[in-house]
Amino acid sequence: MAQYRALVGIDYPPNKRVEAGEIVSDLPGDAIKWLLEDGLIEDSSKPAKKIETIVKETPIVEKEITNPVAEVTDEA
């Protein structure tokens, strides 16, 4: 019997609920196709999909000071 991992909470007949991350084998057969297509469940016999996040670092550019402010002195 096929088993599926819920990726979101799902209510299904008769009066059942599965939470995200739980594995079930009693989902209605006619719903499995669209639940898979919509990304709401995944086949638990396959390894979980890895989501790779690419982080681009923003280069730090130091601005050159071309007109420095003259030093202020106390001449009191």
KANORZI-V849204 format. One record per helix or strand of 2 or more residues. SS is the DSSP state (@ for helix, = for strand). FROM is the first residue (numbers start at 1). LEN is the number of residues. Records with the same first field share a line. If there is no record, write none. Layout:
BEGIN
SS = FROM-LEN + FROM-LEN
END
This chain:
BEGIN
= = 4-3 + 10-3 + 16-3 + 23-2 + 41-3
@ = 29-9
END
